[in-house]
Amino acid sequence: MKRDSAHKRNWVIGEVMFGAPFLLGILLHFLVPLPFPQGFLDLVSSVIGISLIAAGLVVIIATRREFARHKQPTDPGQPTTKLIQTGVFAFSRNPLYLGALCVFLGMALVLKMLWGLAAVLVSLALCQFILILPEERYLAAKFGEEYRAYAATVRRWLGRYK
């Protein structure tokens, strides 16, 4: 059965794209530990990590609320009926993925896991090619000029074009 959505498989979601590499990073952290810098950098990484986790959670909650307000699904396997350009979507075309990036990057810093930082880089690549690019093609095909105008105004991850 063909669905009107960007993704056809249930596992093609942000939780898998960020969670699976991070779990591998945790495993590698215990099997082949890499030393994390100590001292001042240790404290700074904790403060930055906690801040990133908090910011990521705020972005995720705001994004889910915006989806709900517009009665749109958060599951990329479900059809989209409206292009959301308000709230967090006014500053990021992919705020759920941005929030996940912040949370996992923050956890890697708080847990002092260099493998976790490497896992976040892998997650970014997976997210870009497996999630974002197909979603952009889907939205461009479905919403045409409205999506192209939005994409020309709002950056993929964070910010607006001048």
N, C-alpha and C positions, 0 to 999 in steps of 0.2 A: 504494500500500500504506500503510495507516494504522498507525502505530506507537503503542504505549502509552508515550508520553513527553511531556514538556512542550513540546518543539520538534520540528518536522517537517522543517526544512531544516538541512543540514550546516553552513552558515556562521553559524548562530545560536549562537555560542559566545563566551565571554569574551575569547578571544584576538583575535577580530575586533572586538568592541565596544570594546576598549581599544586594540588595535593600529592599526586603520584611522584613527581620529582622531589618534592620536599621529604616524603617518606624515605625515598632512596638516599637523600642527603643525611637524614637521621641515621640510617643504617651505616652509611659510609663513615659518619662521625664516630660511631662506636667501633667499627672494624679497622679504620685507618684514620685515627684522629689527627687533625691538623691543629697546631698550636695557635691560639688566638692571642693577639698582643695584650699584655697586662698593663696595669697602671692607669694613667689618666684616660687612655683610649678605652679601657674596660668600662669605666664609668660613663664616658661619653656615648659608647655604643648602647648601653642600657637605656639612657635617657632618650636617645634618638629612636631606639627600638620601641620603647613604650609609646612614644609620641606617634610613630608610624602606625602601630597597631590601633591606637585610639582614632587617628585620622581615617584609617582604612575602614574601621567599623562604622564611623559616622557616614562616610561616603556610601558604604553598602546599604545602610539603613535608609539614607536619603534616596538612594536609587530605587530600592524596593518600594518605598512610599510613592515615588513618582510613577513607577509602573502601575501600582495599584490605583492611584488617582486617575490614570488614563485607561484603566481596565485592560492592561496589556500583560501578557505572560512574561515571567522572568526566565522560563525554560527556553533555551534557543531552539529546541525541537518543536515548539508550538508556533503557529502562524502569528505574524504581526499584522495588525489591522490599522495601526496609526503610528506615524513617525513622531516620537517624543523629542521636543527641542527645548523644553523648559526645565527649570530646576537644575540639577547637576548635569543634565544633558546639554545645557547651554555652555558648559565649560569642558566637557569630555564626551566623545562619542561612545566611549566604552567605560562608564563609571564603575560597573560591577568588577570588571577586570582590573581597573585602577585600584579599587578598594582591596581586592585580593592581593595585588602586588604589594601594597603598603603593609597589609597584615603579615604576609609571609616574609617579606624583607625585615619587618620589625621583629618577628619571632626569631629569625636567624641571628639578628644582632643581640637580642636579649639572651638567647641561649648560647651565644658565642660559638656559633657553628659556621665555619668557613665553607663546609660542604653545603650548608643550607643556603649560603649566598650564591654558590655555584648553581644550586638547584633553581634558584629564582631566575637566573639567566636562562637556563634551559626552559623554564616555564614561560618566559617571555617569548622565546622562539616558537614554542608549541602554540601558545595563545595566538600569536601573530598569524601563523600559517594554517592552523587547524580551526581556529574560531573566528578571528577577526576578518580575514580576507574573504572567506565564504559568506559571512554575514554582510559584509559591505557589498558584495556582488548581488546577494539576495535583495537587500534594501534598495540598491540602485535599480534593479530590474522591477521591483514592486512599486517604488515611489518615484522613479524617474528624476525629473528635474528638481523636484522638491528635495530629494535626498542629495543630489549633486550640489545644490545651493547650500544645504546644511553642512555637507562635508567640506565645502570651500570656506566655510565660516568657522567651524569648530574643529579643533585638532583631534586626532585619533585618541591620544592619551590625556592630554591636559592643556588647556588654553584655547584662545581664539586667535584666528589670523587677523592681521591688521586690515 
